[in-house]
Amino acid sequence: MRIDLFGVSTHNLDSIDLTIPKGQVVVFTGVSGSGKSSLVFDTIHAEGRFRYLETLSSEVGWFSRKRERPTLVAATGLSPTVALEQKAGRKGSRSRLADLTGLGPLIRILYTHMGLPVCPYGHGPIRAADVETVVRRLTALPQGERLTIAAPLSGSAAGMASMLMAQGFTRVLIGGARHDLDGPGALPPHEGFDVIVDRVVLKESSAPRIAGSVELAYRMASGRAVVLTDSEGRVEFHEKSECPVCGFALSVPWPGLFSRHTRHGACEACEGAGETAHGASCGECGGNGWSAQARAFLVEGHSIDALMSRSVMDTAALLAPLDSAHDRVRQAVLEPVRRKLERLIHLGMGELNLDREGSTLSRGERQLGRMAALESGGLTAVTVVLDEPTQGLTAAERPLVLALIEELKERGDTVLVVEHDPAFLRAADHIVELGPGAGVQGGRVVFSGTYDQLLSDADSPTGAFLSGRKALPEPRPRPGAELHFGFTGLTFRAFETLGVSFPYQRWSVIEGPMGAGKSSLLDALHAAMTETPLEEGAFTVARG
């Protein structure tokens, strides 16, 4: 199987013909501006997306035709494409770590199927029970059990006595004691009472009678019923999903309810932002951005906002005790969440909170997170297009990306990668080099083949350097810098009272593992040099 391209002239590409093997990892390399992205993203990805959208509805096809199509004569063997380009997190974006990694949709499904309803205002569980549920509960009691089925009403029984007796009801419960409506003497003072609808001694044939009595109690008391039993005492049932104390009415759970990007899941006051127009934390949701409806469901005692404030590692530990072995639905819902959490821990992201803003993640964290989302996307036999996936990662972290890409290949995907990393080139099944130069000096296929063939190819600039036939000149020595610029007392993101300085007119390198604060330090340095205040941070400039 293969992808065949003919006469590709997108941007600076010089009417190239190329055959690309499918089901393999293919790396595209070459100098900057040689046409790698024009070929991989603007041609293969764009054409594959266009053809896939054309197979859908006429409305979607019209949308695809509005996009500029790549310039080529013909292409065969294309499959639907998924692209992961280098994009920095947008400042102010509501995207969170859970969304970036593909964990968010899984958590929303988890809450839809396993969330236990409670009153979000602290009044305890909300348990809805239709007539059939009540009957099942009561008929499960021992035979011979005495049941009193009643309708709880507000107000005074004395004031309603005539109406109730006209309907055939003669007894009420006030404070748990029985009273006759037509009996001698006044009823005791009270606020609210229970009208006795029926008294039943439980036996095998009692189910129809219980159903009718419970249905009548629900009609009389607007969806509420009370049953007194010998073994359990007073038990209240609610036909509607609402809080018996404050009347909070529960929505039917669905995945969109647990997203701050939907009308139902977002807090009405702040529209999901967590802050008001004046920048203060929203009082209605406590600054978390979720609606009361979304916060009314608990998994392992945690509402959606509480769960999302936990780290990846803590969430994995929280869900670990949940048993799904004997429930296929719970297993189908819970296991993907567990696998995703384990994957993120393996990728070194276990300490990050699920609700961490995407714009505050390091480039390496964003890259690995988006790779993890691709790996668990569920699509197979597609073409996955990646742009320098090892960018922002240390040499120790790059094998994690290679392992993820190998998994994509093993499930049947074709992986096309724009990359310069020698380790990546060595791991590739096939390499395509474009060049030999940039712009009008590039746009041609210089080499197409395996890594070993690349090393011996006389026309490949990349092969010449990797094989040692060419080498970069030694850098000239530079004298020590006389002036320095930096800060003292830097408090910003992960930094606490950091002091650091950089030499003027010298090349400085900031190194460290993923998430160590390299990008944050550059952001702070830029703010200091441009005299721009830091958001939620402070420092003192040091020059000398």
VEXLUMMI-712426 format. One record per residue (C-alpha): residue in one letter; x, y, z. Coordinates in pm, whole numbers, padded with zeros to 5 digits, always signed. Layout:
<nodes>
aXYZ;...
</nodes>
This chain:
<nodes>
m+00000+00000+00000;r+00126+00346-00081;i+00042+00711-00145;d+00131+00831-00494;l+00160+01205-00564;f+00201+01355-00911;g+00287+01710-01016;v+00270+01871-00670;s+00329+02245-00706;t+00192+02382-00379;h+00384+02697-00280;n+00752+02644-00372;l+00723+02273-00461;d+00863+02215-00809;s+00601+01985-00968;i+00730+01687-00774;d+00628+01320-00805;l+00662+01107-00493;t+00567+00762-00362;i+00517+00729+00016;p+00475+00387+00184;k+00160+00349+00396;g+00148+00192+00740;q+00498+00319+00821;v+00670+00611+00996;v+00793+00848+00724;v+01012+01144+00824;f+01039+01454+00603;t+01358+01652+00656;g+01556+01928+00487;v+01662+02287+00552;s+01408+02544+00669;g+01199+02668+00379;s+01274+02367+00159;g+00904+02278+00126;k+00851+02014+00398;s+00538+02173+00547;s+00409+02263+00201;l+00422+01897+00106;v+00311+01732+00430;f+00057+01978+00570;d-00053+02198+00281;t-00074+01912+00029;i-00114+01564+00181;h-00311+01670+00488;a-00517+01930+00304;e-00607+01699+00014;g-00685+01405+00244;r-00913+01626+00454;f-01081+01768+00145;r-01159+01425+00000;y-01290+01293+00332;l-01523+01592+00382;e-01649+01551+00024;t-01786+01207+00119;l-02006+01355+00393;s-02325+01559+00364;s-02367+01825+00097;e-02345+02097+00366;v-02007+01969+00487;g-01890+01923+00130;w-01978+02286+00056;f-01768+02390+00356;s-01468+02190+00231;r-01496+02347-00114;k-01463+02693+00042;r-01106+02606+00145;e-00814+02657-00090;r-00719+02324-00242;p-00353+02221-00289;t-00195+02241-00635;l-00128+01896-00780;v-00204+01688-01088;a-00315+01369-00913;a-00296+01177-00586;t-00390+00816-00508;g-00394+00611-00189;l-00488+00902+00040;s-00675+00830+00363;p-00842+01068+00613;t-00579+01274+00790;v-00528+01399+01143;a-00275+01680+01191;l-00081+01796+01496;e+00093+02123+01421;q+00314+02337+01642;k+00080+02581+01813;a+00138+02775+02130;g-00141+02778+02386;r-00358+03086+02339;k-00355+03324+02631;g-00700+03343+02788;s-00816+03021+02622;r-01047+02798+02824;s-00862+02489+02702;r-00737+02280+02993;l-00499+01987+03028;a-00791+01742+03031;d-00920+01884+02701;l-00576+01892+02539;t-00504+01527+02619;g-00845+01386+02526;l-00921+01302+02890;g-01201+01560+02917;p-01455+01375+02698;l-01384+01051+02887;i-01446+01220+03223;r-01772+01369+03095;i-01891+01020+02997;l-01779+00891+03338;y-01997+01146+03518;t-02289+01082+03284;h-02304+00712+03368;m-02153+00688+03717;g-02231+01024+03880;l-02450+01005+04191;p-02694+01300+04218;v-02675+01530+04521;c-02801+01877+04603;p-02522+02120+04504;y-02623+02341+04797;g-02536+02083+05060;h-02874+01922+05132;g-02765+01565+05066;p-02843+01298+04805;i-03119+01329+04546;r-03289+00996+04483;a-03565+00980+04223;a-03790+00674+04230;d-04071+00604+03985;v-04368+00389+04091;e-04205+00072+03960;t-03889+00138+04161;v-04088+00192+04481;v-04284-00127+04427;r-03964-00327+04375;r-03818-00182+04693;l-04124-00255+04906;t-04202-00603+04774;a-03845-00703+04857;l-03932-00668+05228;p-04028-00980+05429;q-04373-01125+05378;g-04615-01010+05647;e-04450-00666+05677;r-04705-00392+05751;l-04689-00090+05521;t-04857+00247+05561;i-04853+00447+05237;a-04913+00822+05275;a-04900+01152+05088;p-04705+01431+05267;l-04888+01766+05247;s-04811+02113+05382;g-05051+02329+05583;s-05310+02231+05838;a-05498+01901+05836;a-05793+02063+06011;g-05835+02318+05736;m-05833+02045+05471;a-06032+01783+05664;s-06363+01832+05480;m-06204+01812+05138;l-06001+01505+05227;m-06295+01319+05380;a-06503+01400+05071;q-06235+01218+04871;g-06251+00916+05104;f-05948+00980+05326;t-06014+00949+05698;r-05677+00932+05874;v-05361+01141+05886;l-05018+01123+06048;i-04908+01422+06255;g-04563+01395+06407;g-04569+01021+06338;a-04895+00964+06535;r-05222+00856+06371;h-05529+01075+06399;d-05885+01041+06267;l-06004+01341+06069;d-06359+01297+06203;g-06254+01201+06555;p-06344+01390+06875;g-06122+01671+06988;a-05893+01909+06800;l-05586+01794+06613;p-05250+01884+06774;p-05067+02194+06645;h-04862+02116+06337;e-04711+02243+06013;g-04747+01971+05752;f-04896+01623+05782;d-04926+01291+05598;v-05256+01169+05451;i-05283+00791+05489;v-05362+00654+05144;d-05348+00282+05219;r-05236+00022+05474;v-05108-00307+05338;v-04989-00632+05490;l-04726-00750+05245;k-04786-01074+05056;e-04704-01210+04711;s-05010-01052+04545;s-04957-00703+04694;a-04763-00544+04408;p-05059-00407+04204;r-05224-00260+04513;i-04898-00097+04628;a-04842+00049+04279;g-05186+00208+04273;s-05148+00354+04623;v-04801+00496+04555;e-04921+00648+04227;l-05210+00815+04412;a-04977+00951+04681;y-04747+01093+04412;r-05043+01270+04246;m-05166+01417+04575;a-04825+01538+04698;s-04669+01659+04371;g-04434+01365+04331;r-04371+01278+04698;a-04475+00974+04898;v-04409+00840+05248;v-04410+00474+05349;l-04396+00353+05710;t-04265-00003+05750;d-04207-00231+06048;s-03840-00291+05968;e-03723+00043+05819;g-03951+00300+05980;r-04035+00611+05776;v-03904+00609+05418;e-03956+00903+05179;f-03975+00861+04802;h-03951+01129+04533;e-04082+01075+04183;k-03892+01376+04050;s-03516+01434+04057;e-03524+01727+04296;c-03388+01815+04638;p-03651+01747+04907;v-03520+02042+05112;c-03468+02331+04869;g-03649+02197+04562;f-03342+02209+04335;a-03452+02026+04017;l-03191+01797+03866;s-03121+01774+03493;v-03089+01442+03314;p-02712+01379+03295;w-02549+01383+02951;p-02185+01450+02850;g-02250+01810+02748;l-02374+01888+03098;f-02021+01837+03230;s-01852+02082+02993;r-01805+02453+03059;h-01828+02507+02683;t-02203+02431+02671;r-02495+02642+02787;h-02607+02375+03032;g-02265+02301+03177;a-02138+02658+03214;c-02219+02873+03514;e-02489+03121+03414;a-02330+03409+03604;c-01981+03391+03447;e-02061+03182+03136;g-01796+02927+03230;a-01508+03173+03270;g-01492+03147+03649;e-01456+03527+03670;t-01698+03814+03643;a-01665+04107+03405;h-01462+04289+03671;g-01207+04008+03704;a-01329+03888+04044;s-01397+03523+04119;c-01759+03434+04040;g-01963+03393+04358;e-02222+03163+04203;c-01975+02887+04107;g-01685+02974+04337;g-01466+03052+04038;n-01472+02702+03885;g-01702+02792+03592;w-01942+02494+03616;s-02316+02521+03656;a-02498+02396+03966;q-02647+02120+03749;a-02299+01994+03656;r-02184+02013+04018;a-02483+01807+04134;f-02326+01471+04043;l-02051+01299+04240;v-01802+01028+04148;e-01626+00886+04455;g-01758+01183+04651;h-01616+01440+04407;s-01812+01680+04188;i-01674+01760+03842;d-01507+02081+03964;a-01345+01904+04261;l-01216+01620+04043;m-01072+01856+03785;s-00878+02044+04054;r-00683+01725+04135;s-00360+01614+03974;v-00344+01334+03719;m-00177+01107+03976;d-00429+01186+04252;t-00720+01124+04015;a-00579+00786+03916;a-00551+00693+04285;l-00907+00813+04352;l-01058+00600+04076;a-00842+00292+04139;p-01072+00134+04405;l-01383+00152+04182;d-01494-00199+04084;s-01607-00251+03726;a-01535-00621+03684;h-01900-00733+03702;d-02062-00441+03521;r-02000-00408+03147;v-02128-00049+03133;r-01908+00065+03422;q-01614-00119+03268;a-01666+00047+02929;v-01685+00390+03096;l-01415+00357+03360;e-01135+00166+03188;p-01062+00429+02916;v-01026+00694+03189;r-00786+00474+03383;r-00579+00396+03074;k-00554+00763+02982;l-00446+00861+03334;e-00183+00586+03336;r-00059+00706+02996;l-00019+01064+03120;i+00165+00945+03431;h+00399+00743+03209;l+00462+01056+03001;g+00575+01244+03312;m+00258+01454+03350;g+00132+01298+03673;e+00187+01609+03887;l-00017+01839+03661;n-00374+01929+03756;l-00647+01825+03514;d-00778+02183+03513;r-00437+02338+03434;e-00475+02606+03167;g-00328+02496+02836;s-00153+02831+02789;t+00053+02776+03106;l+00185+02436+02997;s+00536+02409+02863;r+00580+02340+02493;g+00694+01987+02574;e+00391+01924+02798;r+00153+02050+02530;q+00325+01836+02269;l+00311+01515+02472;g-00046+01588+02579;r-00165+01631+02223;m+00024+01320+02119;a-00156+01129+02395;a-00487+01256+02258;l-00398+01126+01912;e-00295+00788+02050;s-00634+00736+02220;g-00852+00896+01954;g-01007+00565+01849;l-00951+00614+01474;t-00733+00362+01289;a-00585+00334+00940;v-00565+00713+00912;t-00271+00934+00811;v-00131+01116+01114;v+00072+01428+01030;l+00313+01569+01292;d+00525+01884+01296;e+00853+01848+01489;p+00697+01647+01775;t+01021+01642+01978;q+01044+02021+01994;g+01068+02140+02355;l+01168+01796+02485;t+01501+01688+02629;a+01696+01392+02495;a+01561+01183+02784;e+01200+01271+02698;r+01214+01220+02322;p+01190+00839+02341;l+00840+00888+02487;v+00730+01048+02159;l+00896+00774+01956;a+00710+00512+02159;l+00376+00689+02100;i+00443+00709+01727;e+00532+00340+01717;e+00194+00263+01878;l+00017+00467+01610;k+00198+00266+01345;e+00114-00065+01514;r-00258+00010+01507;g-00240+00062+01131;d-00183+00436+01093;t+00054+00602+00847;v+00265+00857+01037;l+00419+01147+00844;v+00660+01357+01049;v+00841+01683+00974;e+01155+01647+01187;h+01530+01721+01206;d+01625+01517+01513;p+01890+01257+01417;a+01740+01004+01661;f+01407+01041+01484;l+01567+00991+01145;r+01735+00672+01267;a+01402+00537+01397;a+01208+00615+01076;d+01100+00343+00833;h+01138+00583+00540;i+01294+00929+00493;v+01214+01199+00239;e+01452+01495+00214;l+01351+01815+00037;g+01589+02086-00082;p+01859+02130-00163;g+01809+02491-00044;a+01522+02712+00076;g+01254+02897-00120;v+01315+02891-00495;q+01633+02693-00428;g+01426+02415-00270;g+01098+02244-00348;r+01256+01928-00494;v+01290+01573-00361;v+01661+01532-00289;f+01632+01186-00136;s+01371+00915-00067;g+01467+00590+00105;t+01593+00434+00429;y+01829+00582+00687;d+02121+00363+00575;q+02066+00471+00215;l+02055+00836+00330;l+02400+00811+00487;s+02560+00698+00160;d+02363+00922-00079;a+02594+01167-00251;d+02317+01424-00319;s+02182+01444+00036;p+02307+01738+00249;t+02153+01573+00556;g+02324+01242+00482;a+02659+01418+00439;f+02645+01564+00791;l+02499+01252+00958;s+02764+01028+00801;g+03048+01260+00902;r+03146+01351+00546;k+03075+01712+00641;a+03093+01885+00977;l+02989+02220+01122;p+03276+02467+01185;e+03396+02501+01542;p+03244+02808+01712;r+03489+03092+01764;p+03575+03168+02127;r+03398+03465+02282;p+03532+03681+02566;g+03337+03702+02888;a+03051+03952+02901;e+03097+04278+03088;l+02726+04350+03147;h+02447+04128+03277;f+02070+04153+03299;g+01838+03955+03522;f+01615+03960+03827;t+01605+03894+04195;g+01303+03773+04387;l+01120+03640+04080;t+00784+03496+04188;f+00599+03365+03884;r+00418+03035+03813;a+00649+02765+03955;f+00921+03011+04063;e+00952+03130+04421;t+01199+03415+04482;l+01429+03310+04198;g+01744+03506+04122;v+01912+03475+03782;s+02120+03685+03539;f+02213+03663+03170;p+02514+03815+02991;y+02451+04091+02738;q+02545+04022+02373;r+02601+03654+02438;w+02416+03335+02344;s+02254+03188+02657;v+02081+02849+02670;i+01807+02764+02921;e+01800+02389+02979;g+01594+02152+03191;p+01331+01877+03176;m+00976+01925+03055;g+00780+02156+03286;a+01090+02282+03471;g+01003+02645+03389;k+01217+02722+03083;s+00937+02897+02890;s+00815+03071+03207;l+01164+03211+03262;l+01171+03345+02906;d+00826+03501+02954;a+00948+03673+03270;l+01269+03789+03096;h+01068+03937+02810;a+00840+04116+03056;a+01139+04259+03239;m+01313+04381+02924;t+00995+04540+02785;e+00891+04677+03126;t+00563+04486+03105;p+00400+04376+03433;l+00362+04003+03487;e+00021+03852+03540;e+00018+03703+03892;g+00391+03752+03933;a+00656+03997+04056;f+01031+04056+04031;t+01304+04312+04082;v+01522+04394+03780;a+01896+04357+03829;r+02146+04517+03589;g+02522+04527+03606;
</nodes>
